[in-house]
Amino acid sequence: MKKVTGIRANSLKMVLHGTGSSVALGLGLMLSGCAAGPDFHAPEAPVKSEGYSYITTPSATKTATTSGTAGAVQTLNTAQDIPAQWWEIFHSSELDQLIRSALAQSPTLATAQAALRGARENYNAQAGTSTYPTVTANLGAGRELASAVSTGIPGGSLFNLYNASVNVSYTLDVFGGNQRGLESSRAAVDYQRFQLEAAYLSLTANLVTTVIREASLRAQLQATQEILQAQTVQMDVVTQQYSIGAIPKASVLAQRTLLAQTRASLPALQKSLEQTRHQLAVYAGRLPGGSGLPEFQLDSLAFPQELPVSIPSALVRQRPDIRANEALLHQASADIGVATANQYPQFSLTASYGAASTNVHQLTDPSMSLWNLAGGITQPIFNAGALSAKRRAAEAAHDQAAAEYRATVLSAFQSVADSLKALEFDALTLKQQVEVEAAAKETLELTTTQFKLGTVNSLALLDAKRVYQTARIALVQAQAARYADTAALFQAMGGGWWNRPELADISIKFDAAHGAQ
């Protein structure tokens, strides 16, 4: 049946006007062929110009640069596509193996895959029942006592009755209700397909950011332990100086307090590191207490310097969450057509052929054959406005889906804008933090020398140690932030799922078999 523009509200009023006009309209539409309800068109991208920027004040195409880990310049390239295995830009074989293992073992991904399979089978079931006639075969045998009144035989008549028949029924999809229902089911498949892509992207991004957090915590823990070791040595020096009367006891107590504070910060870092390891194991589909989970260091991860940035008009086709909401909008649009078609006459054809006999051997005898052929029209006349209310409910659901789609698009653009600005300011923060750490280290070395010479007191030395400890930890956090926000940009851009050939093949085969929308 050819799809044309949907029947509008005025046509509905004509149908509800009376049975005669409804039948006339139905016969006319049967001849022309139509599908009730609006035809779906994917929403246009909110921006069409390739020159449009995600943010009001466009960021520079290159970030600031500095020395040390994660200090390299990053270049934003709008001409470069996003690779499917985007995490390979960190050039870590351990990370790559962990993600591939997680993709095979993750229960979250398995859940999304099962939901997609279920949606496809529901579509296949609906396609079969709405497109083709239903054929059933009946075979029966019974024993019956007919009364004397009906047979005219005193005492009645006892006999066996055998029957065999094939029944065929088919509902003519004159107003496209079945077609719209099938369209809705197809949209449900698309929704689950993009939910799977969203789960895939979320899992890989969570794994990468958790690995970065683990590496950051490990670096912070190592820095704190080194600072603690230096403070312990200094504590011995201060104790000796106090023993010979070179410094007051207050200096010893101050050094002891600083040492205790540094030591007290270790359990919190160790707890965070262990909990991060547990989270990483769960993302990888493993038990937290299992073995074989690799340990990560920031230095073991290459720092990406070339970052692909999709143009804004392409983002709506790349983000799986946007595509999933588009599928829900499509489904809601098709449901309006289903509700509209239910207000029109329903045409059906039924036929059966078989035989009935009191002797099973006579079932093949032509004289025992029986058949029937019937057609029917069912026209809603009075239902207290139920069908109209259902159509209005479907329209309200469509409006809701449209609003949710717009909200998802806005959130997606925000996440990209946030990521771009984060990359810009992360680079500036790291540059400043490198300078702070270098200055704090130089100040500590100078103050330590002056303290040994007796030109400064212990309070100046303690203050220099606090500043350096804070600067050292902040430097590690700034380095990790550049890694984490780089991963966040790839997630915000959609993760390159469209470049995975194995999933593309699945989509092509399914679309070819059932017709892409």
KEFIBA-554160 format. One record per atom (N, C-alpha, C, CB): residue in one letter; x, y, z. Coordinates in steps of 0.05 Angstrom, whole numbers, plus 5000, padded with zeros to 4 digits. Glycine has a CB too. Layout:
N
aXYZ ...
This chain:
517
m501749765000 m500050005000 m501750255000 m498150005024 k501150444983 k502850684981 k502250875004 k502350814954 k504450985015 k504151175037 k503851455026 k506651165056 v501651595036 v501251875028 v500852035053 v498851895009 t500352295049 t500052475072 t497752375089 t499552755062 g498152395116 g496252285135 g493552435135 g497352305163 i491552295145 i488852405146 i488752605170 i486752185150 r487752825166 r487753035186 r485153045202 r488253305173 a485053235220 a482753245239 a480153295224 a483253465259 n480153455202 n477753505187 n476553255176 n478253705165 s478253075167 s477252815156 s475952655179 s479552655143 l477052675202 l475952525225 l473052625231 l477652565250 k472652885229 k470052985234 k468052885213 k470053295233 m468852855188 m467152745168 m466352465174 m468552765140 v468352305183 v467752025189 v465852005212 v470351875196 l466152165233 l464552145256 l461752275252 l465852285280 h461352395229 h458852525223 h456552325219 h459152695198 g457152095209 g455051895204 g456151655190 g452852015188 t454651435193 t455551185182 t455751195151 t453750955190 g453851315138 g453851315109 g456151465098 g451351445099 s456751705108 s459051855098 s461651715105 s459052135110 s461751575127 s464251435135 s464851215115 s463951315163 v462751055108 v463150835089 v464050945062 v460650665086 a462751165053 a463551285028 a466451375028 a461751525021 l467251505050 l469951595052 l471851365053 l470351775077 g471051155067 g472750915069 g473150785042 g471550715088 l471050765025 l471350644999 l473150814982 l468650614986 g472951084984 g474651254968 g477551224976 g473851544971 l478051205002 l480851175011 l481950905004 l481051225041 m480150695004 m481050424997 m482150424968 m478750225000 l480850574951 l481650584923 l484350734920 l479550704906 s484650944935 s487051104931 s489450994947 s486551394939 g488950874970 g491050774987 g492250995004 g493250634970 c492450955031 c493451165048 c494351055074 c491351385053 a495751215089 a496551145116 a495751375134 a499651085119 a494051315154 a492951525171 a495151645189 a490751415189 g494751885196 g496652015214 g498852155199 g497751815233 p500552305214 p502652465201 p505052285192 p503752675220 d506252355170 d508652215161 d511052335177 d509152255130 f512752165187 f514952265204 f517252365187 f515852035222 h518352585196 h520852695184 h522752755207 h520252955167 a525152665205 a527152715227 a527453015231 a529852585220 p527553105256 p527953395261 p530553485249 p527853445292 e530553735240 e532953855229 e534853915251 e532354095212 a537453925244 a539454005264 a538854295272 a542353985252 p539354365298 p538754635307 p540454845294 p539054655337 v542654765282 v544454955267 v545154825241 v546955025284 k545154995220 k545754895193 k548454985183 k543654985174 s549455195193 s551955305184 s554355165196 s552155605190 e556155085179 e558554955189 e560355145204 e560154825166 g559955405200 g561555595214 g560655655243 g561655845199 y558355535250 y557255575276 y559055455298 y554355465278 s559355595320 s560955485342 s559255385364 s562955705352 y560255195380 y558755085402 y558455295425 y560054835413 i560255485426 i560255675447 i560255965436 i562755635465 t559356155453 t559056425444 t561756545436 t557856595466 t563756495453 t566456595447 t568156355438 t567756735472 p568656325412 p570056085402 p572756055415 p570356105372 s573355795422 s575955735433 s578055735411 s575955465448 a580555775420 a582755755400 a583055465391 a585455845413 t584155425367 t584455155356 t586755005369 t584755165326 k588455155384 k590655025398 k590555115427 k593355105385 t591254925445 t591254995473 t594055085481 t590454745490 a594255185506 a596855265517 a598555025521 a596455425543 t601155065523 t603054845526 t604954905550 t604654795501 t605954695562 t607854725584 t609554475585 t606354775611 s611254455605 s613054225607 s611854005624 s615754315619 g612953765622 g612153545639 g609853385628 g611453645666 t608753205645 t606553025637 t604053185630 t605952835660 a602853115608 a600353245598 a600753545591 a598153215618 g603153625586 g603653905580 g603753975551 g606253985592 a603453775533 a603553835505 a601153995495 a603853575489 v601554125472 v599354285460 v597354085448 v600454485439 q594754155449 q592653995436 q591454165414 q590553905457 t591154035390 t589954175367 t587254065362 t591754145343 l585254245358 l582454165352 l582154165321 l580454355365 n581453935310 n581353895282 n578453825273 n583353675273 t577154015259 t574353965251 t574153785226 t572954225246 a576453745213 a576453575188 a576953285194 a578453675169 q577553215219 q578252945226 q575852795238 q580552945246 d575352555229 d573252385239 d574052255266 d572352175219 i572052165281 i572552035307 i572851735302 i570252105327 p575051615311 p575351325307 p573551175326 p578251245313 a572750935317 a570950765333 a572250685359 a570150515317 q574750605358 q576250535383 q577850785391 q578150285378 w576350985399 w577651245405 w579651235428 w575551455411 w579251045446 w581051025469 w583950945462 w579950825489 e584250845437 e586950775428 e588851015425 e586750625402 i587751255426 i589351495424 i591251515449 i587651745422 f590551375471 f592251385495 f594651185492 f590651325520 h594651025471 h596850835465 h597650675490 h599250995455 s595650545502 s596050375525 s594950095519 s594750495551 s596649905516 s595749635510 s594149515533 s598149445504 e594849595558 e593349495581 e590449605581 e594749575607 l590249865574 l587549985572 l585949865550 l587850295568 d587149815527 d585749695504 d584849415511 d587549685480 q586449255524 q585648985531 q583448985552 q588048825542 l583649175571 l581549195592 l578849265579 l582349405613 i578849455561 i576249535549 i575149305532 i576649785532 r576849175516 r575848955500 r574748725517 r578048845482 s576048675539 s575048475558 s572348565570 s577048415580 a572148815577 a569648925589 a567348905569 a570049215598 l567848965544 l565748955524 l564648675521 l566849045497 a566248475527 a565348195524 a564048095550 a567748015518 q564548225573 q563548125598 q561648305613 q565848075616 s561248545603 s559548745618 s556648655618 s559849015605 p555448635641 p552548565642 p550848805632 p551748495671 t551749045635 t550249275625 t550049265595 t551649535633 l552249195581 l552149165552 l550448925544 l554949145541 a550648705559 a549048475553 a546048535555 a549848235572 t545348695575 t542548775579 t541548925554 t542248945604 a543149115545 a542349275522 a542149105497 a544349505517 q544048915494 q543948735470 q541448555471 q546448565470 a540748455494 a538348285497 a535848455490 a538148165525 a535748705500 a533448875494 a533148925464 a533749135509 l535448955450 l535348995421 l534348745407 l538149075411 r535248515416 r534348265403 r531348235407 r535848025415 g530348295432 g527548275437 g525848455420 g526948325466 a526848705416 a525348895400 a525248805371 a526649175401 r527348695361 r527448595333 r525448365330 r530248515325 e525348185349 e523547955346 e520648045349 e524147745368 n520148245366 n517448355367 n516648485340 n517248565390 y518548615328 y518048735301 y517448505281 y520448905292 n519048295282 n518548075263 n515847945267 n520747865266 a515047925293 a512447805298 a510147985288 a512147765329 q510448245293 q508348425284 q508248445253 q508748705296 a510648435241 a510748445212 a509348205199 a513748455202 g509547975212 g508247735201 g505247745204 g509347495215 t504247835227 t501347835231 t499948065217 t500847845260 s501348285212 s499948515200 s500248525169 s501048765211 t502148365159 t502748375130 t501448145115 t505748385125 y501347915128 y500447675114 y497847565127 y502647455115 p496347405112 p493947285123 p494647085145 p492247145101 t492847045163 t493146835184 t491746585175 t491946935211 v493246365174 v492246115165 v492445915188 v493846005140 t490145785195 t490145585216 t488845335206 t488745695241 a489645115217 a488544855210 a487144735235 a490744655200 n484844625231 n483244495253 n482644205246 n480644655258 l483044035265 l482343755262 l481043665288 l484943575256 g478543565286 g477043505310 g475543245308 g475243725317 a474943125330 a473342875332 a471642895357 a475142625331 g469142815355 g467342825378 g465242605377 g466043095381 r464142545400 r462042355402 r459542495413 r462842105420 e457242465400 e454942625406 e452342455407 e454642855385 l450742525426 l448042395428 l446042605421 l447542285457 a444642565398 a442542745389 a439942655401 a442342755358 s438142835409 s435642765422 s433642655402 s434443015437 a431742525413 a429542405396 a427942625383 a427642225413 v427842855396 v426243085384 v427643175359 v426043315405 s430343195359 s431643305336 s432043095314 s434343415343 t432142835321 t432642635301 t430142485293 t434642435311 g428042485309 g425642335303 g426042035309 g424742375275 i428141965321 i428741685327 i428341645357 i431741605319 p426641445364 p426141395392 p428741335407 p424141155396 g429141465429 g431641425445 g433941595434 g432441145444 g433541745413 g435641915402 g437641755385 g437142045424 s439741895377 s441741765359 s444541825370 s441441855330 l446141625373 l448941655382 l450841625358 l449641445405 f452541825354 f454241805330 f456841955336 f452841925305 n458841895319 n461442035320 n461442245298 n463841835316 l462842475303 l463042685284 l465942765281 l461242935292 y466942755256 y469742825250 y469743065231 y471342585237 n471643255236 n471743485218 n474743565215 n470143725229 a475243675192 a477943785185 a477544025168 a479743565171 s479044245174 s478644495159 s481144665160 s476244645169 v481344835141 v483445045140 v482045315139 v485345005115 n482845485158 n481545755160 n483545975153 n480445795188 v482646165138 v484346395130 v482946645138 v484946385099 s484346825150 s483247085157 s485247305151 s482447105187 y484247535142 y486047755134 y484548015139 y486947725105 t485948195152 t484848465156 t486048655136 t485348565186 l484348775120 l485348965100 l486249225113 l483049025078 d488649305108 d489749545120 d489049785104 d492849515124 v486549845102 v485550055084 v486550325093 v482450055083 f486450385119 f487250645129 f490050645141 f485250735149 g491550435136 g494350435144 g494850405174 g495650685136 g492950305189 g493450265218 g495550055223 g490850185231 n495449835208 n497549635211 n500249735202 n496849375195 q500249885181 q502750005171 q503950195191 q502250155145 r502350355204 r503350535225 r504250385249 r501250745232 g502750165256 g503650005279 g506249875274 g501549795284 l506749785249 l509249665242 l511449885242 l509149535214 e510850125234 e512750345235 e513450405263 e511550595221 s511550395281 s512050445310 s513950235321 s509450455326 s513349985313 s515049765323 s517949785312 s513849495315 r518149875287 r520849915275 r522350145290 r520549985245 a520850345298 a522150565313 a523050465340 a520150795316 a521550275352 a522350155377 a524950005374 a520149975388 v525349875351 v527949745346 v530149945344 v527749575319 d529650165330 d531750375328 d532450485356 d530750605310 y530450515372 y530950615400 y532750435415 y528250655415 q532250175414 q533949985429 q536649965416 q532549705429 r536850005390 r539350005376 r541150235386 r538950025346 f540050465389 f541550695398 f541950685429 f540250955390 q540150555443 q540650515471 q543150335475 q538250385485 l543450135457 l545849965458 l548350135453 l545549735438 e548150305433 e550450475427 e551150665450 e549850645401 a549050765463 a549450935486 a550750785509 a546851065496 a549850535513 a551050365534 a554050315528 a549550105538 y554550255502 y557350205493 y559050455498 y557350135463 l558050685491 l559650935494 l560050995524 l558251165480 s557850965539 s558051015568 s560050825581 s555350995581 l560050575574 l561850375586 l564750445580 l561150095577 t565350495554 t568050555547 t569050815559 t568350565516 a567351015560 a568151275572 a568551245602 a566051485566 n566851095615 n567151055644 n569750895650 n564750895655 l570350705633 l572850555637 l575250745635 l573050325617 v575250905614 v577551085610 v577851285632 v577351235583 t575651415640 t575851615661 t576551495688 t573151775663 t575551245693 t576251105718 t579251035718 t574550865722 v580250945696 v583150895694 v584751145699 v583850775666 i583851365688 i585251625693 i585151705722 i584151845675 r582751665734 r582551725763 r584351555780 r579551695772 e584451295773 e586251115787 e589151205785 e585950825777 a589951275760 a592751365756 a593251625771 a593251405726 s591251805772 s591652055787 s591951995817 s589252235782 l590151825828 l590351765857 l592951625863 l587951595865 r593851455846 r596451315850 r598751515851 r596851095829 a598651715832 a600751915832 a600552095856 a600452085806 q598152165865 q597852325889 q598852175914 q594952415893 l598251925915 l599151755937 l602251735937 l597951475935 q603351705914 q606351685912 q607551955920 q607151615883 a606452175911 a607552435919 a607252485949 a606052665904 t605052405961 t604652435990 t606652266005 t601752365998 q607152025996 q609051846009 q611851956008 q608951565997 e612652075985 e615252195982 e615552446001 e615752285953 i613352596002 i613352826020 i613552736049 i610853006016 l612152526055 l612152416082 l614952316090 l610152186085 q616352186070 q619052096075 q620952326081 q620051926051 a620652536065 a622352776069 a621752906096 a622052976046 q619252916103 q618553036129 q619552866153 q615553066131 t619652606149 t620652426170 t623652476175 t620152126163 v625152506152 v627952576154 v628352846168 v629252576126 q626653036160 q626853296173 q626153286202 q624953496158 m624253106209 m623553076238 m625952986254 m621252876241 d627552806243 d629952716257 d631952946261 d631252486241 v632153116240 v633953346242 v633053536264 v634253496215 v630453596264 v629353786284 v629653676312 v626353836277 t629253416315 t629553286341 t632353316351 t628752996340 q634353276334 q637153296342 q637853586350 q638953206319 q636753776334 q637254056340 q636054136367 q636154236318 y633754026372 y632454086398 y634053966421 y629553976399 s635153726416 s636653586437 s639153746446 s637453306429 i640253906428 i642654056434 i641954346441 i644654056411 g639354406442 g638454666450 g638554876429 g640054756472 a638754786403 a638854986381 a636155106374 a640054846357 i634054956379 i631355056373 i629555006396 i630254926347 p627355156398 p625455106420 p623754856415 p623755356424 k622354776436 k620654536434 k618254586415 k619654456462 a617454836414 a615154906396 a615754836367 a614555206398 s618254856359 s618954776331 s618654476327 s621854866325 v619454326348 v619154036346 v616253956344 v620453906371 l614554086361 l611654026361 l610454096334 l610254176384 a611254326322 a610154406296 a610954206274 a611154686289 q613454116275 q614353916255 q612853656259 q617353876257 r612453576284 r611053326289 r608053346280 r611153266320 t606853586284 t604053626274 t603853606244 t603053896283 l605753726230 l605753716201 l606153426191 l608053886189 l607953276205 l608353006197 l605852836202 l610752886213 a604552886224 a602052736230 a599852806210 a601152796259 q599653056202 q597653136182 q598153006155 q597653446179 t600652996147 t601252856122 t600652566123 t604252896114 r601352446146 r600852156150 r597852106150 r602152056176 a596252286162 a593352256163 a592052276136 a592252466182 s593352406117 s592152426090 s592352176074 s593352666075 l594151996082 l594651746067 l592151566066 l596951606078 p590951506089 p588651316088 p586451406069 p587451286116 a585851666068 a583751766050 a584451716021 a583152066055 l586951756014 l587851705987 l587751405980 l590651815982 q588651246000 q588650955996 q585850845993 q590050816019 k583950956009 k581150876007 k580050945979 k579451006029 s580551185970 s579551265944 s580751095922 s580151565939 l583351035925 l584650865904 l583450595903 l587650855910 e582950465927 e581750195927 e578950195917 e581850085955 q577350405924 q574650415914 q574550455884 q573050635929 t576450615874 t576550655845 t577350395831 t578650875839 r579050245843 r579749975832 r577349795832 r582049845848 h575749805853 h573349635854 h571449715832 h571949665881 q571049985828 q569250085807 q570349995780 q569050385809 l572850005776 l574049925750 l573549635745 l577049985750 a573749465766 a573249185762 a570349125754 a573949035788 v568549275767 v565649235761 v565049325732 v563949385781 y566149555724 y565849645696 y566849425677 y567249905691 a569049295685 a570149095667 a568748825669 a573149055675 g566548815685 g565048565687 g566348365705 g564548445660 r567948455725 r569348265743 r568548325771 r572348295739 l569048135789 l568648175817 l570848355828 l568547905832 p570148535847 p572248715858 p574648565870 p571048895879 g574148335881 g576348185894 g578048015876 g575248015916 g577348025850 g578847855831 g581647965825 g577247835805 s583247795813 s585947875806 s586147925776 s587947645815 g588448015768 g589048055740 g588348335729 g587547865724 l587348515747 l586748785738 l589348945737 l584648915757 p589949065714 p592549205712 p592549465728 p593149275683 e594849555736 e595249805750 e596150015729 e597249785773 f595050265733 f595650475713 f597050705726 f592950565700 q598850825710 q600351065718 q599751275696 q603451005721 l599751525704 l599351745685 l601451735663 l599252015698 d603951685671 d606051675651 d605851455631 d608751655666 s604251245638 s603851025619 s601751085598 s603150765634 l600351305600 l598351385581 l599351605564 l595651465595 a599351565538 a600251775519 a598152005521 a600451675490 f599152245518 f597352475519 f596552555491 f598752715533 p593952535484 p593052585457 p593452885449 p590052515454 q594552925426 q595053195417 q593353285393 q597953225409 e592153095379 e590353155357 e587553075365 e591253025330 l585653265367 l582953205376 l580953265355 l582353355402 p579453065345 p577353125325 p574953255338 p576552865310 v573953465324 v571553605334 v569553615311 v572353895344 s567253485314 s565253485293 s563853755292 s563153265299 i562953825268 i561554075264 i558854055278 i561154145234 p557754265289 p555254255304 p552854125289 p554454535313 s552654175263 s550454065248 s550553765246 s550354195221 a552853645251 a553153355249 a552753215276 a555853285238 l552753375297 l552653255324 l550053095329 l552953465345 v547853195319 v545253055324 v545152785311 v542953225314 r546752735291 r546752465278 r548852285291 r547252495248 q550552395308 q552752235320 q552152155349 q555252395319 r550652315363 r550152255391 r548052035394 r549252515407 p548651805406 p546651595408 p544251665425 p547951345419 d544651835445 d542351915461 d540452085445 d543252075486 i541452255427 i539652415410 i538252235390 i541252635395 r539652045379 r538451855360 r536351685373 r540551675347 a536751605398 a534851445413 a532251615418 a535951355440 n532551865425 n530252035429 n528852095403 n531052295443 e530352105381 e529052145355 e527351895349 e531152185333 a528351665356 a526751415351 a524151415367 a528451165358 l524351515392 l521951535409 l519951735397 l522651625437 l520951955385 l519252145372 l517952025347 l520852395364 h519451865332 h518351715309 h516151525318 h520651565295 q516651385340 q514751195350 q512151335358 q515851035374 a512451565371 a510051715379 a508551815355 a510951945397 s509951895334 s508651985310 s506951765297 s510652095290 a508251525296 a506751295284 a504351215301 a508651055281 d504551245327 d502351175345 d499951355340 d503151195374 i500451605332 i498251785324 i496751655301 i499252065317 g498251555281 g496951425258 g495351185266 g499051345238 v496351025285 v494850795294 v492250885307 v496550625314 a492351085324 a489951185338 a487951305318 a490651385359 t489051435297 t487251555277 t485851335261 t488851735258 a487351135252 a486250915236 a484050765252 a488350725228 n484350745278 n482350605294 n479650745294 n483350575322 q479550995285 q476951145283 q475551085257 q477451435287 y476750955239 y475650905213 y474650615211 y477650955191 p473150555190 p472150275188 p474450075185 p470250255163 q473949835196 q475849615194 q474749405175 q476449495222 f476249335154 f475349145134 f476748875138 f475949255105 s475248655137 s476448395142 s475348195122 s475948305171 l476947995116 l476147765099 l476747515114 l477647775071 t474847325112 t475347065125 t474446845105 t473747035152 a475746625106 a475046395088 a475846135102 a476346415060 s474345925096 s475045665107 s474245445087 s473745615135 y475745235088 y475145005071 y475744755087 y476745015044 g473844565086 g474344315101 g472244105095 g474444375131 a471943915113 a470043705110 a469143615137 a471243465094 a466643505139 a465543395164 a464043145157 a463743605178 s464442935174 s463142685168 s462942525194 s464742525147 t461042335194 t460842155217 t462741925215 t457942055220 n464041915193 n466041695188 n468641815180 n464941485167 v470741755194 v473341885189 v474341825161 v475341795209 h473541595150 h474541515123 h473141685101 h474041225118 q470841805108 q469341955088 q470242255087 q466441935093 l472142335103 l472942615103 l474042705076 l475042665125 t475142525061 t476242595034 t474142575012 t478542415027 d471742495020 d469642475000 d468642754993 d467242305011 p468642834967 p467743104959 p465043174969 p467843124929 s463342984972 s460643044981 s460543145010 s458842804978 m462743095025 m462843175053 m464243445056 m464342965070 s465043575034 s466443825035 s464644055044 s467643895008 l465844245057 l464344495064 l466344725063 l463144465092 w465344965056 w467045195055 w465345445060 w468345215027 n466745665066 n465345925068 n467246145062 n464145955097 l466246365053 l467746605047 l466046845056 l468346625016 a467347015072 a465847245083 a467647485084 a464747175111 g466247715081 g467647975085 g466048135105 g467948125058 g467448315119 g466148465140 g467248745142 g466348325167 i465548935151 i466349205156 i465449275184 i465249405135 t467249375201 t466549465227 t467049755229 t468149305249 q464949915235 q465250205237 q464450295265 q463350345216 p466350425279 p465650535305 p463550755302 p468150655320 i461350725317 i459250925316 i459051085342 i456550785310 f458950935364 f458851075390 f460750925410 f455951085401 n462651075420 n464450965441 n464951175463 n467050865428 a463151355465 a463351565486 a465851735484 a463151435514 g466851765459 g469251925454 g471851795461 g468952175470 a471851525466 a474251385474 a476351395453 a473651095481 l475651345427 l477551345406 l478751615401 l476351235381 s477151825403 s478152095399 s480052165422 s475852295398 a479352075446 a481052135469 a483751995466 a479752045495 k483751745455 k486251605451 k487951745430 k485651315442 r486651855410 r488251995390 r489452255402 r486552075366 r487952395419 r489052625432 r491252555451 r486752775447 a490952325464 a493152235482 a495652175466 a492251985498 a495252055442 a497651995425 a498952255416 a496751825401 e497352455410 e498452715402 e500052845426 e496252905392 a498852815450 a500252925474 a502952775478 a498452905499 a502852515474 a505352355477 a507452445457 a504752055475 h506452515433 h508352605412 h509552875420 h506852635385 d507853055431 d508953315440 d510953275463 d506553495450 q510453085481 q512253025502 q514952925491 q511052815521 a514752735472 a517252635460 a518752845445 a516552405440 a517353035432 a518753255419 a520153435438 a516653415402 a518953485461 a520253655481 a522653515493 a518253725504 e522453255498 e524653105509 e526953095488 e523752815516 y526253075463 y528353075442 y529853345443 y527053035414 r528353565445 r529753825445 r531453855470 r527654055445 a530553755492 a532153765517 a534653605514 a530453665541 t534553375501 t536853205497 t538853345479 t536052935486 v537853475458 v539653625440 v541053845455 v538053735416 l539553995470 l540854215486 l542954115505 l538654375501 s542353895518 s544253775537 s546753685522 s543053545552 a546453565498 a548753475483 a550553705475 a547753325458 f549353925465 f550954155457 f552354275482 f549154365444 q550954265504 q552254375529 q554754205536 q550254375552 s554453935534 s556653765542 s559053805524 s555853465540 v558653865498 v560853915479 v562054185486 v559853915450 a560354385491 a561454655498 a563054645524 a559054855501 d561954495544 d563454465569 d566154335565 d561754305589 s566154125548 s568653985543 s570754155529 s568153735527 l569854315509 l571754485495 l572954705514 l570354625472 k571254815530 k572255015549 k574054885570 k569955165563 a573354645578 a574954505598 a577754455587 a573654235606 l577954375562 l580554325550 l582254585550 l580254215521 e580954805543 e582255065541 e583355145569 e580455275530 f581655135589 f582455225615 f584155025630 f580055295632 d583854765624 d585554555636 d588454615628 d584754275627 a588954685603 a591654735594 a592854985608 a591654785563 l591155195611 l592155425625 l592655375655 l590155655623 t590855215667 t591155135695 t593754985699 t588854975705 l594254785682 l596654625684 l599154795681 l596654395664 k599054975661 k601355145657 k602055305682 k600855345633 q599955425695 q600355575719 q601255395742 q597855725727 q600155155743 q600754975765 q603654875763 q598854735766 v604654835739 v607454765736 v609254985747 v608154715706 e608555235742 e610055455752 e609955465783 e609155715740 v607455415793 v607155425822 v608755205836 v604155395829 e608654965824 e610154735836 e613154785835 e609454475822 a614154895812 a616954955810 a617855165829 a617655045781 a616255375832 a616955585851 a616855485880 a615055825848 a614855325886 a614555215913 a616955025920 a611955065917 k617754875900 k620054695904 k622654855909 k620354505880 e623055055893 e625455225896 e625455365923 e625655425873 t623055465931 t622855605956 t623455415979 t620055715960 l622455165977 l622954965999 l625954906001 l621354715994 e627154865978 e630054805978 e631655035990 e631154745950 l630955275983 l632355505994 l631855536024 l631555765979 t629355506032 t628655536060 t630055316077 t625655526064 t630155076066 t631554856080 t634454926085 t631254596065 t635755026065 t638555106067 t638955326088 t639755196040 q637155526087 q637255746106 q636755656135 q635355966098 f634955456137 f634355356164 f636755216176 f631955156163 k638155066159 k640554926168 k642755126177 k641754736146 l642755356163 l644755566170 l643755736193 l645355736146 g641255706201 g640255856223 g639256126217 g642255866244 t638856186191 t638056456183 t634956486183 t639156526155 v633456256183 v630556276185 v629656076207 v629156196157 n627356136217 n626355956239 n624755716227 n624556116258 s623955546245 s622555296236 s619755356225 s622255106260 l618555576233 l615955646222 l616055706192 l614755876237 a618155836184 a618455896155 a618855636140 a620856086151 l620355456151 l620855196138 l618255036136 l622955036153 l616655026158 l614154886157 l612255006137 l612854886185 d612155266135 d610355396116 d611255326087 d610355696120 a613755316082 a614755246055 a614154956048 a617855286054 k614154786068 k613454496063 k610554466057 k614254326088 r608854616071 r605954596066 r605354696038 r604354766087 v606554916030 v606055026003 v606954825982 v607555295999 y609254705985 y610254515965 y608454265964 y613154435972 q607654165987 q605953925988 q603353985972 q605353846017 t602154215978 t599654285964 t600054315934 t598454545976 a602254445926 a602854485898 a603454225884 a605254675895 r604754035897 r605353775885 r602853615879 r607253605903 i600953615898 i598453465894 i596753605873 i596853445921 a596653875874 a595054015854 a596153975826 a595054315861 l598753945823 l599953905796 l598953635785 l603053905798 v598953425802 v598053165793 v595153185785 v598452955815 q593453325800 q590653345794 q590253505768 q589153485817 a591853705763 a591653855738 a592453685714 a593354105739 q594453515717 q595253335696 q592953135689 q597853185703 a591753025710 a589652825706 a587152955694 a588852695733 a586653215700 a584353355689 a584553375659 a584053625702 r586953415648 r587253435619 r586553165606 r590053535612 y587552945618 y586852685607 y583852635608 y588352465623 a582652685632 a579852625636 a578052795617 a579052675664 d578653045614 d576953215597 d577453155567 d577553505602 t579653045560 t580052945533 t578252715527 t583052865528 a578052525546 a576152305543 a573252405542 a576552105566 a572652605559 a569952715559 a569152835532 a569752925581 l571052955518 l570453075492 l569652855472 l572953225481 f571152625472 f570452405454 f567652295461 f572552185456 q567052285486 q564352195494 q562252395485 q564252145525 a562752645489 a560852855481 a560352855451 a561853125490 m562352775435 m562152775406 m560752525396 m564852805394 g560252335413 g558852085404 g560551835403 g557752135378 g563151865405 g564851625408 g565551475382 g563651445426 g564651575359 g565351445334 g564051175329 g568251405333 w561651115341 w560450855337 w559750805308 w557850845354 w559351005292 w558550975264 w560950865247 w557651235252 n563250855258 n565550745244 n566250465252 n567950925249 r564450325266 r564850045273 r563549875251 r563749975301 p565149755234 p563949615211 p562149385219 p566049515193 e562749235241 e561049005247 e558249095255 e562348855270 l557949315269 l555249415276 l553949545252 l555449615299 a555549665235 a554349785210 a553249565193 a556549935195 d554549335192 d553549105176 d550849015186 d555548875175 i550648995213 i548148905225 i545849095218 i548348885256 s546349355220 s544349555213 s543549535184 s545349835220 i545449505166 i544849495138 i543149255131 i547549495121 k543849025143 k542348785137 k539448815147 k543648545150 f539148925171 f536448955182 f534849155166 f536549035211 d536049375159 d534649575143 d533949475115 d536349835141 a535749315103 a535149205077 a532849015078 a537649075066 a532648865100 a530548655102 a527848785108 a531248455123 h527849005123 h525249105132 h524649395123 h525149105162 g526549515109 g526049785099 g526849995118 g523149815092 a528850145112 a529750365129 a527750595128 a532650465121 q527450715151 q525550945153 q527051205147 q524250965180 
